[in-house]
Amino acid sequence: MRKTTSTNTINKEQLEANCGIAYTNSVLNGRWKLSILAFLLDKRTLRYGELKSRLIGISERMLIAQLKELQADGLIKRIPYPEVPPRVEYELSEKGKSLESILIQMSEWGTRNR
């Protein structure tokens, strides 16, 4: 965690406030975020366990952290159900759905250029 008053943090915030690419990169930055978004785009709604089984190699801690960041950025919605055992589902928010064309283009570009 960076100090909120550090020059690096201030520069980052300034860049993200004035550059759309920098902001987009900061929101999507993370090893697993694009995969999580792609799975939710494909399946619409997934339970926590379904996401975990699709993301081969991700730890519980990392999945929880990535989901919390995506939720904090308004890209996904967490839907808890008051059941025993507890059930939680995740789906794209409207803001997350607005990334659909970008995610598809990124996938196509990656397939062509890998």
VEXLUMTOR-25424 format. One record per residue: x, y, z of N, C-alpha, C, O, CB in turn. Coordinates in steps of 0.1 Angstrom, whole numbers, padded with zeros to 4 digits. Glycine has a CB too. Layout:
N
+--------+---------+-------+---------+----------+-------+--------+---------+-------+--------+---------+-------+---------+----------+-------+
: n.east : n.north :  n.up : ca.east : ca.north : ca.up : c.east : c.north :  c.up : o.east : o.north :  o.up : cb.east : cb.north : cb.up :
+--------+---------+-------+---------+----------+-------+--------+---------+-------+--------+---------+-------+---------+----------+-------+
:      X :       Y :     Z :       X :        Y :     Z :      X :       Y :     Z :      X :       Y :     Z :       X :        Y :     Z :
...
+--------+---------+-------+---------+----------+-------+--------+---------+-------+--------+---------+-------+---------+----------+-------+
***
This chain:
114
+--------+---------+-------+---------+----------+-------+--------+---------+-------+--------+---------+-------+---------+----------+-------+
: n.east : n.north :  n.up : ca.east : ca.north : ca.up : c.east : c.north :  c.up : o.east : o.north :  o.up : cb.east : cb.north : cb.up :
+--------+---------+-------+---------+----------+-------+--------+---------+-------+--------+---------+-------+---------+----------+-------+
:   0008 :   -0012 :  0000 :    0000 :     0000 :  0000 :   0009 :    0012 :  0000 :   0018 :    0014 :  0008 :   -0009 :     0000 :  0012 :
:   0006 :    0021 : -0009 :    0014 :     0034 : -0010 :   0008 :    0044 : -0001 :  -0004 :    0044 :  0003 :    0014 :     0039 : -0025 :
:   0017 :    0053 :  0004 :    0012 :     0064 :  0011 :   0004 :    0073 :  0002 :   0008 :    0076 : -0009 :    0024 :     0072 :  0018 :
:  -0007 :    0078 :  0007 :   -0016 :     0087 : -0001 :  -0010 :    0100 : -0004 :  -0015 :    0107 : -0013 :   -0029 :     0088 :  0007 :
:   0000 :    0104 :  0004 :    0006 :     0117 :  0001 :   0019 :    0116 : -0007 :   0026 :    0126 : -0009 :    0009 :     0124 :  0014 :
:   0023 :    0104 : -0011 :    0035 :     0103 : -0018 :   0034 :    0109 : -0032 :   0023 :    0109 : -0038 :    0039 :     0088 : -0020 :
:   0045 :    0113 : -0038 :    0045 :     0119 : -0051 :   0040 :    0109 : -0061 :   0033 :    0112 : -0071 :    0059 :     0124 : -0055 :
:   0044 :    0096 : -0060 :    0040 :     0086 : -0069 :   0025 :    0084 : -0069 :   0019 :    0083 : -0080 :    0047 :     0072 : -0065 :
:   0019 :    0084 : -0058 :    0004 :     0083 : -0057 :  -0003 :    0095 : -0063 :  -0013 :    0094 : -0070 :    0000 :     0081 : -0042 :
:   0002 :    0107 : -0060 :   -0004 :     0119 : -0065 :  -0003 :    0119 : -0080 :  -0012 :    0123 : -0087 :    0003 :     0132 : -0059 :
:   0009 :    0116 : -0086 :    0011 :     0115 : -0100 :   0001 :    0105 : -0107 :  -0004 :    0108 : -0117 :    0025 :     0112 : -0104 :
:   0000 :    0093 : -0100 :   -0009 :     0083 : -0106 :  -0023 :    0088 : -0106 :  -0030 :    0087 : -0116 :   -0008 :     0070 : -0097 :
:  -0028 :    0094 : -0095 :   -0042 :     0099 : -0095 :  -0044 :    0110 : -0105 :  -0054 :    0111 : -0112 :   -0045 :     0105 : -0081 :
:  -0034 :    0119 : -0107 :   -0035 :     0130 : -0117 :  -0036 :    0124 : -0131 :  -0044 :    0128 : -0139 :   -0023 :     0139 : -0116 :
:  -0027 :    0114 : -0134 :   -0027 :     0108 : -0147 :  -0040 :    0101 : -0150 :  -0046 :    0103 : -0161 :   -0016 :     0098 : -0148 :
:  -0046 :    0093 : -0140 :   -0058 :     0086 : -0142 :  -0070 :    0096 : -0143 :  -0080 :    0093 : -0150 :   -0061 :     0077 : -0130 :
:  -0069 :    0108 : -0137 :   -0080 :     0117 : -0138 :  -0080 :    0124 : -0152 :  -0091 :    0129 : -0156 :   -0078 :     0128 : -0127 :
:  -0069 :    0125 : -0159 :   -0068 :     0132 : -0171 :  -0066 :    0124 : -0183 :  -0065 :    0129 : -0195 :   -0057 :     0142 : -0170 :
:  -0064 :    0110 : -0182 :   -0061 :     0102 : -0193 :  -0070 :    0089 : -0192 :  -0069 :    0081 : -0183 :   -0046 :     0098 : -0193 :
:  -0079 :    0088 : -0202 :   -0088 :     0077 : -0202 :  -0081 :    0063 : -0203 :  -0085 :    0054 : -0197 :   -0097 :     0078 : -0214 :
:  -0070 :    0062 : -0211 :   -0063 :     0050 : -0212 :  -0057 :    0046 : -0198 :  -0057 :    0034 : -0194 :   -0051 :     0051 : -0222 :
:  -0051 :    0056 : -0191 :   -0045 :     0053 : -0178 :  -0055 :    0049 : -0168 :  -0053 :    0039 : -0160 :   -0038 :     0066 : -0173 :
:  -0067 :    0055 : -0168 :   -0078 :     0051 : -0159 :  -0083 :    0037 : -0162 :  -0084 :    0028 : -0153 :   -0090 :     0061 : -0160 :
:  -0085 :    0034 : -0175 :   -0089 :     0020 : -0179 :  -0079 :    0010 : -0175 :  -0082 :   -0001 : -0170 :   -0091 :     0020 : -0195 :
:  -0066 :    0013 : -0177 :   -0056 :     0004 : -0173 :  -0056 :    0001 : -0158 :  -0054 :   -0010 : -0154 :   -0042 :     0009 : -0178 :
:  -0058 :    0012 : -0150 :   -0058 :     0010 : -0136 :  -0069 :    0002 : -0131 :  -0068 :   -0006 : -0121 :   -0058 :     0024 : -0129 :
:  -0081 :    0003 : -0138 :   -0093 :    -0005 : -0134 :  -0091 :   -0019 : -0138 :  -0095 :   -0028 : -0130 :   -0105 :     0001 : -0140 :
:  -0085 :   -0022 : -0149 :   -0084 :    -0036 : -0154 :  -0071 :   -0042 : -0150 :  -0069 :   -0054 : -0153 :   -0085 :    -0036 : -0169 :
:  -0062 :   -0035 : -0144 :   -0049 :    -0040 : -0140 :  -0050 :   -0051 : -0130 :  -0057 :   -0049 : -0120 :   -0039 :    -0029 : -0136 :
:  -0043 :   -0062 : -0132 :   -0044 :    -0073 : -0123 :  -0044 :   -0086 : -0131 :  -0050 :   -0086 : -0141 :   -0056 :    -0072 : -0113 :
:  -0037 :   -0095 : -0127 :   -0035 :    -0108 : -0134 :  -0048 :   -0115 : -0138 :  -0049 :   -0120 : -0148 :   -0026 :    -0117 : -0127 :
:  -0058 :   -0114 : -0129 :   -0070 :    -0122 : -0130 :  -0082 :   -0114 : -0134 :  -0092 :   -0120 : -0138 :   -0073 :    -0129 : -0118 :
:  -0082 :   -0101 : -0133 :   -0094 :    -0093 : -0136 :  -0100 :   -0095 : -0149 :  -0112 :   -0097 : -0151 :   -0091 :    -0078 : -0134 :
:  -0092 :   -0095 : -0160 :   -0097 :    -0097 : -0173 :  -0104 :   -0110 : -0175 :  -0114 :   -0111 : -0181 :   -0086 :    -0095 : -0184 :
:  -0098 :   -0120 : -0169 :   -0103 :    -0134 : -0170 :  -0117 :   -0135 : -0162 :  -0126 :   -0140 : -0167 :   -0094 :    -0144 : -0164 :
:  -0117 :   -0129 : -0151 :   -0130 :    -0128 : -0143 :  -0141 :   -0121 : -0151 :  -0152 :   -0126 : -0153 :   -0128 :    -0121 : -0129 :
:  -0137 :   -0110 : -0157 :   -0147 :    -0102 : -0165 :  -0151 :   -0110 : -0177 :  -0163 :   -0110 : -0181 :   -0141 :    -0089 : -0169 :
:  -0142 :   -0117 : -0184 :   -0145 :    -0125 : -0196 :  -0155 :   -0137 : -0192 :  -0164 :   -0139 : -0199 :   -0132 :    -0130 : -0202 :
:  -0152 :   -0144 : -0181 :   -0161 :    -0155 : -0177 :  -0175 :   -0149 : -0174 :  -0185 :   -0156 : -0177 :   -0155 :    -0162 : -0164 :
:  -0176 :   -0138 : -0167 :   -0189 :    -0132 : -0164 :  -0196 :   -0127 : -0176 :  -0208 :   -0128 : -0177 :   -0188 :    -0121 : -0154 :
:  -0188 :   -0122 : -0186 :   -0194 :    -0118 : -0199 :  -0200 :   -0130 : -0206 :  -0210 :   -0129 : -0212 :   -0184 :    -0111 : -0207 :
:  -0193 :   -0141 : -0205 :   -0197 :    -0153 : -0212 :  -0209 :   -0160 : -0206 :  -0218 :   -0164 : -0212 :   -0185 :    -0163 : -0213 :
:  -0209 :   -0161 : -0192 :   -0219 :    -0169 : -0185 :  -0229 :   -0160 : -0178 :  -0239 :   -0166 : -0173 :   -0212 :    -0178 : -0175 :
:  -0227 :   -0147 : -0178 :   -0236 :    -0138 : -0172 :  -0236 :   -0138 : -0157 :  -0234 :   -0127 : -0151 :   -0250 :    -0140 : -0177 :
:  -0238 :   -0149 : -0150 :   -0238 :    -0150 : -0136 :  -0231 :   -0163 : -0132 :  -0233 :   -0173 : -0137 :   -0253 :    -0150 : -0130 :
:  -0221 :   -0161 : -0122 :   -0214 :    -0172 : -0117 :  -0213 :   -0172 : -0102 :  -0212 :   -0161 : -0096 :   -0200 :    -0173 : -0124 :
:  -0213 :   -0184 : -0096 :   -0211 :    -0185 : -0082 :  -0196 :   -0184 : -0079 :  -0188 :   -0186 : -0088 :   -0217 :    -0198 : -0076 :
:  -0193 :   -0181 : -0067 :   -0179 :    -0180 : -0063 :  -0171 :   -0192 : -0066 :  -0160 :   -0192 : -0072 :   -0178 :    -0177 : -0047 :
:  -0176 :   -0204 : -0063 :   -0170 :    -0217 : -0066 :  -0168 :   -0219 : -0080 :  -0158 :   -0225 : -0084 :   -0178 :    -0228 : -0059 :
:  -0177 :   -0215 : -0089 :   -0176 :    -0217 : -0103 :  -0165 :   -0208 : -0108 :  -0157 :   -0212 : -0117 :   -0189 :    -0213 : -0110 :
:  -0164 :   -0196 : -0103 :   -0152 :    -0187 : -0107 :  -0139 :   -0193 : -0103 :  -0130 :   -0194 : -0111 :   -0154 :    -0173 : -0101 :
:  -0139 :   -0198 : -0091 :   -0126 :    -0204 : -0086 :  -0122 :   -0216 : -0094 :  -0110 :   -0218 : -0097 :   -0128 :    -0209 : -0071 :
:  -0131 :   -0224 : -0098 :   -0128 :    -0236 : -0106 :  -0123 :   -0233 : -0120 :  -0116 :   -0240 : -0126 :   -0139 :    -0246 : -0106 :
:  -0128 :   -0222 : -0126 :   -0124 :    -0217 : -0139 :  -0111 :   -0210 : -0139 :  -0104 :   -0211 : -0150 :   -0135 :    -0208 : -0145 :
:  -0107 :   -0204 : -0128 :   -0094 :    -0197 : -0128 :  -0083 :   -0206 : -0122 :  -0080 :   -0205 : -0110 :   -0096 :    -0184 : -0119 :
:  -0078 :   -0214 : -0130 :   -0068 :    -0224 : -0126 :  -0056 :   -0217 : -0121 :  -0050 :   -0208 : -0127 :   -0064 :    -0233 : -0138 :
:  -0052 :   -0220 : -0108 :   -0040 :    -0215 : -0102 :  -0042 :   -0203 : -0093 :  -0033 :   -0198 : -0086 :   -0031 :    -0211 : -0113 :
:  -0055 :   -0197 : -0093 :   -0057 :    -0186 : -0084 :  -0059 :   -0190 : -0070 :  -0065 :   -0201 : -0067 :   -0069 :    -0178 : -0089 :
:  -0053 :   -0183 : -0060 :   -0055 :    -0186 : -0046 :  -0068 :   -0180 : -0041 :  -0074 :   -0170 : -0048 :   -0043 :    -0181 : -0038 :
:  -0073 :   -0185 : -0030 :   -0086 :    -0179 : -0024 :  -0084 :   -0164 : -0021 :  -0092 :   -0156 : -0024 :   -0089 :    -0187 : -0011 :
:  -0072 :   -0161 : -0015 :   -0070 :    -0147 : -0012 :  -0069 :   -0138 : -0024 :  -0075 :   -0127 : -0023 :   -0056 :    -0147 : -0004 :
:  -0063 :   -0142 : -0035 :   -0062 :    -0134 : -0046 :  -0076 :   -0133 : -0053 :  -0080 :   -0122 : -0057 :   -0052 :    -0140 : -0056 :
:  -0084 :   -0143 : -0054 :   -0097 :    -0142 : -0060 :  -0106 :   -0133 : -0052 :  -0113 :   -0124 : -0058 :   -0104 :    -0156 : -0060 :
:  -0106 :   -0134 : -0039 :   -0113 :    -0125 : -0030 :  -0109 :   -0110 : -0033 :  -0117 :   -0101 : -0034 :   -0112 :    -0128 : -0015 :
:  -0096 :   -0108 : -0033 :   -0091 :    -0094 : -0035 :  -0095 :   -0089 : -0049 :  -0099 :   -0077 : -0050 :   -0075 :    -0094 : -0034 :
:  -0094 :   -0097 : -0059 :   -0097 :    -0092 : -0073 :  -0112 :   -0089 : -0074 :  -0116 :   -0080 : -0080 :   -0093 :    -0103 : -0083 :
:  -0120 :   -0098 : -0068 :   -0135 :    -0096 : -0068 :  -0138 :   -0083 : -0060 :  -0147 :   -0075 : -0065 :   -0142 :    -0108 : -0062 :
:  -0132 :   -0080 : -0049 :   -0135 :    -0068 : -0041 :  -0131 :   -0056 : -0049 :  -0138 :   -0046 : -0049 :   -0127 :    -0069 : -0028 :
:  -0119 :   -0056 : -0056 :   -0115 :    -0045 : -0064 :  -0125 :   -0042 : -0076 :  -0128 :   -0031 : -0078 :   -0101 :    -0047 : -0069 :
:  -0129 :   -0053 : -0083 :   -0138 :    -0051 : -0094 :  -0151 :   -0046 : -0089 :  -0158 :   -0038 : -0095 :   -0141 :    -0065 : -0101 :
:  -0156 :   -0050 : -0077 :   -0168 :    -0045 : -0071 :  -0167 :   -0031 : -0067 :  -0176 :   -0023 : -0069 :   -0172 :    -0054 : -0059 :
:  -0155 :   -0027 : -0061 :   -0153 :    -0013 : -0057 :  -0152 :   -0004 : -0069 :  -0156 :    0008 : -0068 :   -0140 :    -0012 : -0049 :
:  -0147 :   -0009 : -0080 :   -0147 :    -0001 : -0092 :  -0160 :   -0001 : -0100 :  -0161 :    0006 : -0110 :   -0136 :    -0006 : -0101 :
:  -0170 :   -0008 : -0095 :   -0183 :    -0008 : -0100 :  -0185 :   -0016 : -0113 :  -0194 :   -0014 : -0121 :   -0187 :     0006 : -0104 :
:  -0176 :   -0026 : -0115 :   -0176 :    -0034 : -0127 :  -0184 :   -0047 : -0125 :  -0190 :   -0053 : -0135 :   -0162 :    -0038 : -0132 :
:  -0185 :   -0052 : -0113 :   -0193 :    -0064 : -0110 :  -0202 :   -0061 : -0098 :  -0200 :   -0052 : -0090 :   -0184 :    -0076 : -0107 :
:  -0213 :   -0070 : -0097 :   -0222 :    -0069 : -0086 :  -0221 :   -0082 : -0079 :  -0220 :   -0093 : -0085 :   -0237 :    -0067 : -0091 :
:  -0221 :   -0081 : -0066 :   -0221 :    -0093 : -0057 :  -0235 :   -0095 : -0052 :  -0241 :   -0086 : -0046 :   -0210 :    -0091 : -0045 :
:  -0240 :   -0107 : -0054 :   -0254 :    -0110 : -0050 :  -0254 :   -0121 : -0039 :  -0253 :   -0132 : -0043 :   -0263 :    -0114 : -0062 :
:  -0255 :   -0117 : -0026 :   -0256 :    -0127 : -0016 :  -0270 :   -0132 : -0014 :  -0280 :   -0125 : -0015 :   -0250 :    -0121 : -0003 :
:  -0271 :   -0145 : -0011 :   -0284 :    -0151 : -0008 :  -0284 :   -0156 :  0006 :  -0275 :   -0163 :  0010 :   -0287 :    -0163 : -0018 :
:  -0294 :   -0152 :  0014 :   -0295 :    -0156 :  0028 :  -0299 :   -0171 :  0030 :  -0310 :   -0174 :  0034 :   -0304 :    -0147 :  0036 :
:  -0290 :   -0180 :  0026 :   -0293 :    -0194 :  0027 :  -0283 :   -0201 :  0036 :  -0272 :   -0195 :  0039 :   -0294 :    -0201 :  0013 :
:  -0285 :   -0213 :  0039 :   -0276 :    -0222 :  0046 :  -0274 :   -0234 :  0037 :  -0283 :   -0241 :  0035 :   -0280 :    -0225 :  0060 :
:  -0262 :   -0237 :  0032 :   -0250 :    -0228 :  0033 :  -0251 :   -0216 :  0025 :  -0259 :   -0215 :  0016 :   -0237 :    -0236 :  0029 :
:  -0243 :   -0206 :  0028 :   -0244 :    -0193 :  0021 :  -0241 :   -0194 :  0006 :  -0232 :   -0202 :  0003 :   -0234 :    -0182 :  0028 :
:  -0247 :   -0187 : -0002 :   -0245 :    -0187 : -0016 :  -0243 :   -0173 : -0021 :  -0251 :   -0164 : -0017 :   -0257 :    -0194 : -0024 :
:  -0233 :   -0170 : -0029 :   -0230 :    -0157 : -0034 :  -0228 :   -0159 : -0049 :  -0221 :   -0168 : -0054 :   -0217 :    -0151 : -0028 :
:  -0234 :   -0150 : -0057 :   -0232 :    -0150 : -0071 :  -0226 :   -0136 : -0076 :  -0228 :   -0126 : -0069 :   -0246 :    -0152 : -0079 :
:  -0219 :   -0136 : -0087 :   -0214 :    -0124 : -0092 :  -0219 :   -0123 : -0107 :  -0220 :   -0132 : -0114 :   -0198 :    -0125 : -0092 :
:  -0221 :   -0110 : -0110 :   -0225 :    -0107 : -0124 :  -0219 :   -0093 : -0128 :  -0216 :   -0085 : -0119 :   -0240 :    -0107 : -0126 :
:  -0218 :   -0090 : -0141 :   -0214 :    -0077 : -0145 :  -0224 :   -0067 : -0142 :  -0236 :   -0069 : -0143 :   -0211 :    -0078 : -0160 :
:  -0220 :   -0055 : -0138 :   -0228 :    -0044 : -0136 :  -0230 :   -0037 : -0150 :  -0224 :   -0042 : -0160 :   -0223 :    -0033 : -0126 :
:  -0238 :   -0027 : -0151 :   -0240 :    -0020 : -0163 :  -0226 :   -0014 : -0168 :  -0223 :   -0015 : -0180 :   -0250 :    -0009 : -0162 :
:  -0219 :   -0009 : -0158 :   -0205 :    -0004 : -0162 :  -0196 :   -0015 : -0167 :  -0189 :   -0013 : -0176 :   -0199 :     0003 : -0149 :
:  -0197 :   -0027 : -0161 :   -0189 :    -0038 : -0165 :  -0194 :   -0043 : -0179 :  -0185 :   -0046 : -0187 :   -0191 :    -0049 : -0155 :
:  -0207 :   -0043 : -0181 :   -0212 :    -0047 : -0195 :  -0207 :   -0037 : -0206 :  -0206 :   -0041 : -0217 :   -0227 :    -0048 : -0194 :
:  -0205 :   -0025 : -0202 :   -0200 :    -0015 : -0212 :  -0186 :   -0019 : -0217 :  -0182 :   -0013 : -0227 :   -0200 :    -0001 : -0206 :
:  -0179 :   -0028 : -0211 :   -0166 :    -0032 : -0215 :  -0166 :   -0043 : -0225 :  -0156 :   -0048 : -0230 :   -0158 :    -0037 : -0203 :
:  -0178 :   -0048 : -0229 :   -0180 :    -0060 : -0237 :  -0172 :   -0059 : -0250 :  -0164 :   -0067 : -0254 :   -0194 :    -0062 : -0240 :
:  -0174 :   -0048 : -0258 :   -0167 :    -0047 : -0271 :  -0152 :   -0046 : -0269 :  -0144 :   -0051 : -0277 :   -0172 :    -0034 : -0278 :
:  -0147 :   -0039 : -0258 :   -0133 :    -0038 : -0256 :  -0127 :   -0052 : -0253 :  -0117 :   -0056 : -0258 :   -0130 :    -0029 : -0244 :
:  -0134 :   -0060 : -0244 :   -0129 :    -0073 : -0241 :  -0129 :   -0082 : -0253 :  -0120 :   -0090 : -0255 :   -0138 :    -0079 : -0230 :
:  -0139 :   -0081 : -0261 :   -0139 :    -0090 : -0273 :  -0128 :   -0086 : -0283 :  -0121 :   -0094 : -0288 :   -0153 :    -0088 : -0281 :
:  -0126 :   -0073 : -0284 :   -0115 :    -0068 : -0293 :  -0101 :   -0072 : -0287 :  -0092 :   -0076 : -0295 :   -0115 :    -0053 : -0294 :
:  -0100 :   -0072 : -0274 :   -0087 :    -0076 : -0268 :  -0085 :   -0091 : -0270 :  -0074 :   -0095 : -0273 :   -0087 :    -0073 : -0253 :
:  -0095 :   -0099 : -0269 :   -0094 :    -0113 : -0272 :  -0091 :   -0116 : -0286 :  -0082 :   -0125 : -0289 :   -0108 :    -0120 : -0268 :
:  -0097 :   -0110 : -0295 :   -0094 :    -0112 : -0309 :  -0080 :   -0108 : -0313 :  -0073 :   -0115 : -0320 :   -0104 :    -0104 : -0318 :
:  -0076 :   -0096 : -0307 :   -0062 :    -0092 : -0310 :  -0052 :   -0102 : -0304 :  -0042 :   -0105 : -0311 :   -0060 :    -0078 : -0304 :
:  -0054 :   -0106 : -0292 :   -0045 :    -0116 : -0286 :  -0045 :   -0129 : -0294 :  -0034 :   -0135 : -0295 :   -0050 :    -0119 : -0272 :
:  -0056 :   -0134 : -0299 :   -0056 :    -0146 : -0307 :  -0048 :   -0144 : -0320 :  -0041 :   -0153 : -0324 :   -0071 :    -0150 : -0310 :
:  -0050 :   -0133 : -0326 :   -0043 :    -0130 : -0339 :  -0028 :   -0128 : -0337 :  -0020 :   -0132 : -0346 :   -0048 :    -0118 : -0346 :
:  -0024 :   -0123 : -0326 :   -0010 :    -0119 : -0324 :  -0002 :   -0127 : -0314 :   0009 :   -0123 : -0311 :   -0009 :    -0104 : -0320 :
:  -0007 :   -0138 : -0309 :    0000 :    -0145 : -0299 :   0011 :   -0153 : -0305 :   0019 :   -0160 : -0298 :   -0009 :    -0154 : -0291 :
+--------+---------+-------+---------+----------+-------+--------+---------+-------+--------+---------+-------+---------+----------+-------+
***
